[in-house]
Amino acid sequence: MSLKWTDSREIAIELAEAHPEVDPRAVRFTDLMQWVVTLPGFDDDPARCGEKVLEAIQMAWMDEV
């Protein structure tokens, strides 16, 4: 399965598993973007990412933990 920026819930699950010690509220968007693009299965253009996309991922991640 390939992940796209629009898959915020799936990305959040992957981030929660990859970084269980991290409080998602404390993650800077620059770090969050880098972590997303390095997830296994992530296949989307980094240029398509914006603040709203990162906010959606962060909110979904907070829901996961």
Kinemage of the C-alpha trace (Angstrom):
@kinemage 1
@onewidth
@group {chain A} dominant
@subgroup {mainchain}
@vectorlist {calphas} color= white
{ca met a 1} P 0.000 0.000 0.000
{ca ser a 2} L 1.333 3.423 -0.859
{ca leu a 3} L 0.620 6.366 1.413
{ca lys a 4} L -0.340 9.795 0.090
{ca trp a 5} L -0.642 13.115 1.913
{ca thr a 6} L -4.416 12.635 2.002
{ca asp a 7} L -4.057 9.425 4.060
{ca ser a 8} L -3.727 11.329 7.333
{ca arg a 9} L -5.218 8.583 9.536
{ca glu a 10} L -2.974 5.863 8.082
{ca ile a 11} L 0.066 8.139 8.289
{ca ala a 12} L -0.763 8.911 11.932
{ca ile a 13} L -0.913 5.199 12.759
{ca glu a 14} L 2.469 4.634 11.108
{ca leu a 15} L 3.990 7.598 12.964
{ca ala a 16} L 2.607 6.407 16.308
{ca glu a 17} L 4.215 3.009 15.720
{ca ala a 18} L 7.511 4.448 14.465
{ca his a 19} L 7.832 7.063 17.238
{ca pro a 20} L 6.024 5.727 20.328
{ca glu a 21} L 8.023 7.947 22.694
{ca val a 22} L 7.078 11.193 20.927
{ca asp a 23} L 4.299 13.553 21.988
{ca pro a 24} L 2.751 14.605 18.653
{ca arg a 25} L 1.884 18.036 20.088
{ca ala a 26} L 5.603 18.774 20.509
{ca val a 27} L 6.658 17.907 16.945
{ca arg a 28} L 7.665 20.764 14.668
{ca phe a 29} L 6.069 20.672 11.224
{ca thr a 30} L 9.497 20.510 9.570
{ca asp a 31} L 10.273 17.329 11.515
{ca leu a 32} L 6.802 15.929 10.940
{ca met a 33} L 7.111 16.388 7.191
{ca gln a 34} L 10.518 14.688 7.176
{ca trp a 35} L 9.223 11.753 9.210
{ca val a 36} L 6.253 11.316 6.870
{ca val a 37} L 8.294 11.315 3.661
{ca thr a 38} L 10.636 8.686 5.139
{ca leu a 39} L 7.836 6.306 6.166
{ca pro a 40} L 7.932 2.947 4.381
{ca gly a 41} L 5.315 3.010 1.667
{ca phe a 42} L 5.017 6.782 1.470
{ca asp a 43} L 4.792 7.750 -2.174
{ca asp a 44} L 3.738 11.329 -2.801
{ca asp a 45} L 5.309 14.587 -3.888
{ca pro a 46} L 6.730 16.513 -0.903
{ca ala a 47} L 5.794 19.731 -2.701
{ca arg a 48} L 2.113 18.822 -2.292
{ca cys a 49} L 2.400 19.093 1.475
{ca gly a 50} L 1.201 22.197 3.257
{ca glu a 51} L 0.394 23.386 6.746
{ca lys a 52} L -3.216 22.147 6.579
{ca val a 53} L -2.056 18.655 5.596
{ca leu a 54} L 0.457 18.546 8.436
{ca glu a 55} L -2.164 19.808 10.897
{ca ala a 56} L -4.527 17.020 9.830
{ca ile a 57} L -1.782 14.418 10.291
{ca gln a 58} L -0.833 15.866 13.688
{ca met a 59} L -4.474 15.851 14.866
{ca ala a 60} L -4.956 12.264 13.722
{ca trp a 61} L -1.719 11.267 15.479
{ca met a 62} L -2.906 12.884 18.717
{ca asp a 63} L -6.126 10.861 18.412
{ca glu a 64} L -4.048 7.691 18.088
{ca val a 65} L -2.063 8.197 21.299
